Amino acid sequence: MLTGSFNRLAVALAAAGLFFGGQSLSLAQTDTPSVIWQKQAEQDVVLVKGLAAKATRWSEDQWRKAFKVSVESGDLTSSLSLPPMLGSYDIGETSVTFTPQFPLTPGLKYRATLQLQRLPDYPGKPALLSSTHTVPAMVVEPTTIVQAVYPSANVLPENLLKFYLHFSAPMSGGHIYSHIHLLNSDGQPVELPFLEIDEELWNPEMTRLTLFIDPGRIKREVKPLEDIGPALESGKSFTLVIDKEWRDGRGAPLKETFRKQFKVSPPDRSAPDPKKWAIKPAPAKTQKPLIVTFPKPMDHALAQRLMWVTDADKKHIAGDVTLSDAEKRWEFTPNQAWQPGRYLLNVQNTIEDLSGNNIGKPFEVDLFEKVEKRISSETLSFPFEVK
């Protein structure tokens, strides 16, 4: 008698769209799948158990449409509208396990939802299974800071392409854009200034994030620029703000909010010209740096990676690269003392300035201009002599 009453209650709750035991019930059926959070190999995962054979033959892409995990926004309807968390789906004989790409952030609440009506041959009415999980907050002293932001200059071009955010320790990923803001001179947020992509552009150590300005707010004759206007405007001041609420890899917030104030100059649409670079060799028998000076700032990360030194036989010279003077000064310090002779400064032509202009090819090409040839990746070499 009690069991029958329970089943009738479950059906009534399902018809009303209510939840039971942290999960919404579509029908009081014993074969209804379940959504369960677990800890596997020290990582939080979420499983769908009790699946029929047809469902377990689904592809990972099909499961992404039916089963997703997102940060809890306060109610089920809002959570469903959020982009799904990145991760992988391990499909077993009677279950599917979702493993997040990034570790879950301590102190945050997450919701997993399964759209039952998408399952093969599911007999019930359209309904959801939903289960929430809160990662316990850790009491950790905040120590991580924003160590640097590049470009480091306080005057940046209107068509600036990207920022590099450097942190003193590994950070958490998966919800970064809620912690990064671009404010105008009145302290008001600029509308959608960044290119918000699912595949966040972290280095393997999770200490450097590449943050792109939305190219649609840069290139002329494209709809976002015409409808909203540029993210940055020449002659005005802006502030890049990184909230201290952003948590690092330990779950602790940043030690302090970071702010970078800068002014905006007219757009730069000219390609870098290595013929205008000044190369100053170091004296022989010393480990003083080779110095290359640029007429304008260059992309910080690319200038470190796409410029190198070889001897006359094109044998790589090991050493360290640093940039200074707002990325207009490139220095190479060899691991061993320079020997007298001829050397080559090698530059890949895909190196960029702050606006994404490559050697021989500006970032923005007039949409009405016929481009006969695309510049392919190649290495340019410039000789210098150590005496």
Backbone torsions as a table, in degrees:
resi	resn	phi	psi	omega
1	MET	NA	-43.0	179.5
2	LEU	-65.4	-39.6	-179.7
3	THR	-63.3	-42.5	178.8
4	GLY	-63.5	-39.5	177.1
5	SER	-63.9	-40.2	179.6
6	PHE	-62.9	-43.5	-179.4
7	ASN	-64.0	-41.4	179.2
8	ARG	-64.9	-37.4	177.4
9	LEU	-64.7	-41.2	-179.4
10	ALA	-63.5	-42.0	178.5
11	VAL	-64.0	-40.3	179.1
12	ALA	-64.3	-41.5	178.1
13	LEU	-64.1	-41.0	-179.9
14	ALA	-64.4	-42.3	-179.6
15	ALA	-63.3	-29.8	179.6
16	ALA	-86.3	-3.2	179.6
17	GLY	74.7	24.3	-178.6
18	LEU	-92.1	171.4	-176.7
19	PHE	-109.2	152.3	177.0
20	PHE	-137.7	126.0	178.1
21	GLY	61.9	32.9	-179.8
22	GLY	80.5	2.3	-179.7
23	GLN	-133.0	145.5	175.2
24	SER	-84.0	139.3	-177.2
25	LEU	-104.0	124.8	178.0
26	SER	-86.5	-43.4	177.8
27	LEU	-147.5	152.0	176.6
28	ALA	-81.3	71.8	-177.2
29	GLN	-116.6	140.7	-178.5
30	THR	-72.3	-19.5	-177.6
31	ASP	-97.6	11.4	176.7
32	THR	-66.3	129.2	178.8
33	PRO	-61.3	163.2	177.6
34	SER	-124.6	149.4	178.3
35	VAL	-111.1	120.9	-171.5
36	ILE	-132.7	131.2	173.3
37	TRP	-88.4	139.1	178.9
38	GLN	-142.1	165.4	171.9
39	LYS	-107.8	121.8	177.7
40	GLN	-128.5	123.2	179.6
41	ALA	51.9	46.5	177.9
42	GLU	65.1	18.9	178.9
43	GLN	-129.4	140.2	177.5
44	ASP	-75.8	128.6	175.9
45	VAL	-132.5	166.8	177.3
46	VAL	-132.7	136.8	-174.1
47	LEU	-118.1	148.3	164.3
48	VAL	-107.9	117.9	-178.7
49	LYS	-111.1	162.5	176.4
50	GLY	76.6	38.0	-177.6
51	LEU	-90.9	150.2	173.7
52	ALA	-77.1	162.6	-175.6
53	ALA	-60.0	-37.4	-178.3
54	LYS	-62.7	-38.4	-179.2
55	ALA	-67.2	-36.1	-178.5
56	THR	-75.9	-6.6	173.6
57	ARG	-93.3	2.1	177.1
58	TRP	-65.2	154.8	173.2
59	SER	-81.2	165.0	177.7
60	GLU	-61.2	-36.5	179.0
61	ASP	-63.1	-39.2	177.9
62	GLN	-65.2	-38.0	178.9
63	TRP	-68.6	-32.1	178.0
64	ARG	-60.6	-31.9	-178.4
65	LYS	-78.5	-26.9	-175.9
66	ALA	-99.8	-26.8	-171.1
67	PHE	-133.4	114.7	-177.9
68	LYS	-138.4	158.6	177.8
69	VAL	-124.9	137.2	178.7
70	SER	-146.7	166.9	174.0
71	VAL	-68.5	134.4	-179.7
72	GLU	-67.1	127.9	-176.4
73	SER	-103.3	-0.1	179.1
74	GLY	120.1	-29.8	175.8
75	ASP	-150.8	160.7	-174.0
76	LEU	-62.7	-43.1	-177.3
77	THR	-60.7	-45.1	179.5
78	SER	-66.4	-38.9	-179.8
79	SER	-61.6	-37.5	-179.3
80	LEU	-66.1	-26.4	-178.6
81	SER	-83.8	-10.1	-179.4
82	LEU	-77.9	151.3	176.5
83	PRO	-65.1	143.3	-179.2
84	PRO	-68.3	151.8	176.4
85	MET	-70.3	143.6	177.1
86	LEU	-73.4	144.6	178.4
87	GLY	172.9	-174.6	-177.7
88	SER	-118.2	152.9	-179.7
89	TYR	-114.1	118.6	177.1
90	ASP	-101.2	111.3	-172.8
91	ILE	-96.9	116.1	179.4
92	GLY	-103.0	-163.9	-176.4
93	GLU	-74.6	-36.0	-179.4
94	THR	-132.6	9.0	-176.2
95	SER	-150.4	163.8	173.8
96	VAL	-131.0	132.6	-179.8
97	THR	-113.8	127.4	176.0
98	PHE	-102.6	124.6	177.7
99	THR	-114.2	116.9	-179.5
100	PRO	-60.6	145.5	178.0
101	GLN	-67.0	-37.2	178.0
102	PHE	-110.7	146.0	175.3
103	PRO	-58.4	143.0	178.6
104	LEU	-66.4	146.5	-174.6
105	THR	-85.7	125.1	177.2
106	PRO	-56.1	136.6	179.2
107	GLY	93.3	-13.7	179.8
108	LEU	-96.0	153.3	178.0
109	LYS	-107.5	137.3	-177.5
110	TYR	-123.0	152.3	177.9
111	ARG	-127.5	131.4	173.7
112	ALA	-106.9	132.0	-179.2
113	THR	-129.2	139.2	176.7
114	LEU	-123.1	120.6	177.2
115	GLN	-84.3	101.3	-173.4
116	LEU	-60.3	-34.9	-175.7
117	GLN	-66.9	-14.1	178.2
118	ARG	-82.6	-14.7	-178.8
119	LEU	-69.0	144.9	-179.8
120	PRO	-61.0	127.8	175.6
121	ASP	61.0	24.4	178.6
122	TYR	-69.8	127.8	-172.2
123	PRO	-84.9	-12.8	-173.3
124	GLY	-82.6	178.2	176.3
125	LYS	-76.7	162.5	176.7
126	PRO	-54.0	124.0	-177.6
127	ALA	-159.8	170.4	-178.5
128	LEU	-123.7	144.3	161.0
129	LEU	-100.5	134.6	-176.6
130	SER	-141.6	135.3	179.3
131	SER	-140.6	133.9	-179.6
132	THR	-106.3	157.4	-178.9
133	HIS	-148.5	128.9	177.2
134	THR	-110.5	125.8	177.3
135	VAL	-79.7	124.9	-178.1
136	PRO	-56.5	134.6	178.4
137	ALA	-69.8	143.5	178.5
138	MET	-104.7	137.8	176.1
139	VAL	-89.8	94.6	-176.6
140	VAL	-128.3	134.9	179.9
141	GLU	-68.0	127.8	178.1
142	PRO	-65.5	124.9	178.1
143	THR	-132.1	-19.7	-175.6
144	THR	-77.1	137.8	179.2
145	ILE	-129.5	163.1	167.8
146	VAL	-76.9	110.4	-172.9
147	GLN	-77.4	-37.2	-179.6
148	ALA	-163.9	154.1	172.1
149	VAL	-129.8	129.0	176.8
150	TYR	-116.1	142.2	3.6
151	PRO	-63.3	146.7	-178.4
152	SER	-89.0	-12.0	-177.9
153	ALA	-65.0	155.8	177.0
154	ASN	-98.9	5.9	170.9
155	VAL	-130.2	119.9	-174.5
156	LEU	-126.3	149.3	-177.3
157	PRO	-70.4	152.8	-180.0
158	GLU	-59.1	-32.1	180.0
159	ASN	-99.6	35.6	173.3
160	LEU	-52.7	136.0	-174.3
161	LEU	-94.0	-38.9	-174.8
162	LYS	-159.5	161.3	170.3
163	PHE	-114.6	151.9	168.1
164	TYR	-114.3	124.0	178.8
165	LEU	-104.4	120.3	-179.9
166	HIS	-108.0	129.3	-179.9
167	PHE	-113.4	154.5	-176.4
168	SER	-79.4	-10.5	179.2
169	ALA	-152.4	163.6	179.5
170	PRO	-57.4	141.9	-178.0
171	MET	-108.7	168.1	171.9
172	SER	-89.1	148.4	179.0
173	GLY	-120.6	178.3	174.8
174	GLY	106.5	-15.8	-179.6
175	HIS	-153.8	47.0	-168.3
176	ILE	-74.7	-32.3	-169.0
177	TYR	-71.5	-16.8	176.6
178	SER	-75.9	-10.0	-177.6
179	HIS	-110.0	0.0	-177.6
180	ILE	-119.8	127.8	-176.0
181	HIS	-134.7	146.5	172.3
182	LEU	-116.5	118.3	-177.1
183	LEU	-108.3	143.1	175.4
184	ASN	-82.7	-174.9	-175.3
185	SER	-65.9	-19.3	176.9
186	ASP	-89.9	2.9	-179.1
187	GLY	79.8	13.0	-179.4
188	GLN	-96.2	142.1	-179.5
189	PRO	-64.1	137.4	172.2
190	VAL	-77.0	135.6	-175.9
191	GLU	-72.1	120.2	173.4
192	LEU	42.8	60.6	-177.0
193	PRO	-78.8	-22.8	-171.9
194	PHE	-104.2	154.8	175.1
195	LEU	-81.7	101.6	-175.5
196	GLU	-88.6	107.1	-176.2
197	ILE	-117.9	151.3	-179.9
198	ASP	-66.8	-41.2	-179.1
199	GLU	-82.4	88.3	-178.7
200	GLU	-62.3	141.4	-170.7
201	LEU	-95.8	74.5	178.0
202	TRP	-95.6	153.2	166.3
203	ASN	-76.4	166.1	-176.6
204	PRO	-57.7	-28.5	-178.2
205	GLU	-83.0	-5.4	-177.9
206	MET	61.2	33.0	178.1
207	THR	-113.3	-9.0	178.2
208	ARG	-133.9	127.1	178.8
209	LEU	-115.1	131.4	173.4
210	THR	-94.3	123.6	-174.8
211	LEU	-118.7	110.7	-177.5
212	PHE	-88.6	136.7	163.5
213	ILE	-69.5	139.9	-179.6
214	ASP	-57.6	115.7	-179.5
215	PRO	-57.0	-27.4	177.3
216	GLY	-65.1	-17.1	176.9
217	ARG	-95.3	6.2	-177.4
218	ILE	-116.5	-50.9	-174.1
219	LYS	-72.8	135.9	178.1
220	ARG	-73.5	157.7	177.3
221	GLU	65.7	22.4	174.5
222	VAL	-117.1	154.5	-167.6
223	LYS	-62.4	-47.9	-179.3
224	PRO	-56.2	-39.1	-179.7
225	LEU	-67.7	-39.5	-179.7
226	GLU	-70.6	-37.2	-175.5
227	ASP	-80.0	-43.0	-173.0
228	ILE	-106.2	-30.7	-175.0
229	GLY	97.8	171.1	-178.6
230	PRO	-68.1	150.1	176.0
231	ALA	-66.8	-39.2	177.4
232	LEU	-113.4	144.3	-178.6
233	GLU	-125.9	128.7	-179.4
234	SER	-56.2	137.5	178.3
235	GLY	87.9	-4.5	-178.5
236	LYS	-112.3	166.8	180.0
237	SER	-109.8	148.3	-179.4
238	PHE	-140.2	164.3	177.2
239	THR	-135.1	125.7	172.1
240	LEU	-90.2	124.1	-176.3
241	VAL	-118.7	132.1	175.2
242	ILE	-119.2	113.7	-174.5
243	ASP	-64.2	143.3	175.2
244	LYS	-73.3	-13.6	177.8
245	GLU	-71.7	-15.3	176.2
246	TRP	-61.2	130.0	-175.7
247	ARG	-97.9	145.3	179.0
248	ASP	-84.6	-173.4	-176.7
249	GLY	-65.9	-17.6	177.4
250	ARG	-87.9	-9.5	-176.0
251	GLY	95.2	1.6	178.9
252	ALA	-89.8	144.8	176.4
253	PRO	-70.1	164.6	174.2
254	LEU	-60.9	154.2	-178.3
255	LYS	-66.4	-32.0	-178.8
256	GLU	-159.1	157.2	173.7
257	THR	-70.2	139.7	179.7
258	PHE	-107.2	138.8	177.0
259	ARG	-133.4	133.0	173.3
260	LYS	-121.0	113.7	178.0
261	GLN	-96.7	139.7	-179.6
262	PHE	-154.6	158.8	174.6
263	LYS	-104.0	160.3	-175.6
264	VAL	-114.6	129.2	177.2
265	SER	-99.5	170.6	177.7
266	PRO	-57.5	156.9	-178.5
267	PRO	-62.4	148.3	178.3
268	ASP	-108.5	113.6	-178.8
269	ARG	-119.6	21.3	179.8
270	SER	-102.3	138.9	-179.6
271	ALA	-74.5	145.6	175.1
272	PRO	-60.6	142.4	-178.9
273	ASP	-122.8	101.1	-178.1
274	PRO	-59.3	-19.8	178.3
275	LYS	-66.6	-18.7	179.1
276	LYS	-96.1	2.9	177.8
277	TRP	-81.6	141.7	178.5
278	ALA	-99.2	122.0	-179.4
279	ILE	-106.9	121.8	-179.1
280	LYS	-118.3	102.2	-179.8
281	PRO	-67.4	157.9	176.1
282	ALA	-91.3	159.6	176.9
283	PRO	-67.7	147.0	176.1
284	ALA	-63.8	156.6	179.6
285	LYS	65.3	18.4	176.0
286	THR	-128.8	167.8	173.4
287	GLN	-111.8	27.5	175.4
288	LYS	-68.7	154.4	-173.9
289	PRO	-78.8	148.5	163.1
290	LEU	-74.2	133.3	-176.2
291	ILE	-117.9	128.6	175.2
292	VAL	-120.7	126.9	-179.2
293	THR	-111.1	129.6	179.9
294	PHE	-99.8	147.9	175.6
295	PRO	-67.4	-24.4	-179.6
296	LYS	-142.9	159.9	-178.6
297	PRO	-60.8	146.5	177.6
298	MET	-113.9	162.6	177.7
299	ASP	-60.8	124.3	-172.8
300	HIS	-59.3	-52.7	-175.8
301	ALA	-68.5	-42.3	-177.2
302	LEU	-70.0	-34.9	178.6
303	ALA	-66.6	-27.7	176.1
304	GLN	-76.0	-31.6	-172.4
305	ARG	-96.7	-30.1	-170.6
306	LEU	-106.0	14.3	173.6
307	MET	-129.2	132.9	-179.9
308	TRP	-152.9	170.2	-174.6
309	VAL	-120.5	137.1	173.6
310	THR	-129.7	164.3	173.0
311	ASP	-83.1	-174.8	-176.0
312	ALA	-63.3	-23.6	178.6
313	ASP	-91.5	10.9	179.9
314	LYS	65.1	28.3	173.4
315	LYS	-85.7	130.3	-174.4
316	HIS	-64.0	135.4	175.8
317	ILE	-100.6	120.0	-178.2
318	ALA	-77.6	143.1	179.5
319	GLY	175.4	-173.8	-177.5
320	ASP	-114.8	142.7	179.9
321	VAL	-112.4	135.2	172.6
322	THR	-134.4	154.2	174.7
323	LEU	-123.2	145.3	180.0
324	SER	-147.5	-173.5	-179.4
325	ASP	51.3	52.5	179.1
326	ALA	55.2	41.3	176.7
327	GLU	64.4	28.0	173.4
328	LYS	-105.1	-1.1	-178.7
329	ARG	-129.9	120.2	-180.0
330	TRP	-110.2	127.8	-178.6
331	GLU	-125.6	135.2	176.4
332	PHE	-120.0	117.8	179.1
333	THR	-107.4	115.5	-176.5
334	PRO	-72.3	154.2	176.3
335	ASN	-70.4	-26.5	178.1
336	GLN	-126.5	159.6	-176.6
337	ALA	-60.1	144.3	176.5
338	TRP	-62.7	139.7	172.2
339	GLN	-104.4	147.1	179.2
340	PRO	-57.6	141.8	177.8
341	GLY	145.7	-174.8	-178.2
342	ARG	-94.2	143.0	179.6
343	TYR	-135.4	169.9	178.7
344	LEU	-128.0	132.0	167.2
345	LEU	-91.0	118.6	-176.6
346	ASN	-106.1	135.4	-176.9
347	VAL	-136.0	125.7	173.8
348	GLN	-79.8	134.7	-171.6
349	ASN	-72.5	-1.9	174.7
350	THR	-87.1	3.7	174.2
351	ILE	-60.1	148.5	-173.9
352	GLU	-125.8	156.0	166.5
353	ASP	-91.1	-169.7	-175.1
354	LEU	-66.6	-19.8	-177.8
355	SER	-100.5	8.3	179.2
356	GLY	81.9	10.3	177.4
357	ASN	-75.1	129.5	175.7
358	ASN	-92.5	168.0	173.0
359	ILE	-63.2	119.5	178.0
360	GLY	83.3	-2.1	-178.8
361	LYS	-150.3	107.0	175.0
362	PRO	-61.8	151.7	178.9
363	PHE	-59.8	-41.4	-177.4
364	GLU	-103.2	123.0	175.7
365	VAL	-109.3	133.9	179.0
366	ASP	-53.2	124.6	-176.8
367	LEU	-61.9	-20.2	-179.6
368	PHE	-96.5	-1.0	-178.8
369	GLU	-91.3	132.4	178.8
370	LYS	-80.5	121.0	179.9
371	VAL	-96.6	114.9	-175.7
372	GLU	-80.5	-31.6	-172.7
373	LYS	-148.4	133.3	174.5
374	ARG	-89.0	140.3	179.6
375	ILE	-74.1	122.0	177.6
376	SER	-87.8	159.9	-179.5
377	SER	-68.1	126.7	176.4
378	GLU	-152.0	163.6	-178.5
379	THR	-105.3	130.7	174.6
380	LEU	-103.0	140.7	-177.7
381	SER	-123.9	136.6	-178.2
382	PHE	-126.9	115.9	-176.2
383	PRO	-74.6	148.3	170.6
384	PHE	-149.1	160.9	-174.8
385	GLU	-122.9	136.7	176.1
386	VAL	-102.4	125.7	-179.0
387	LYS	-118.8	NA	NA
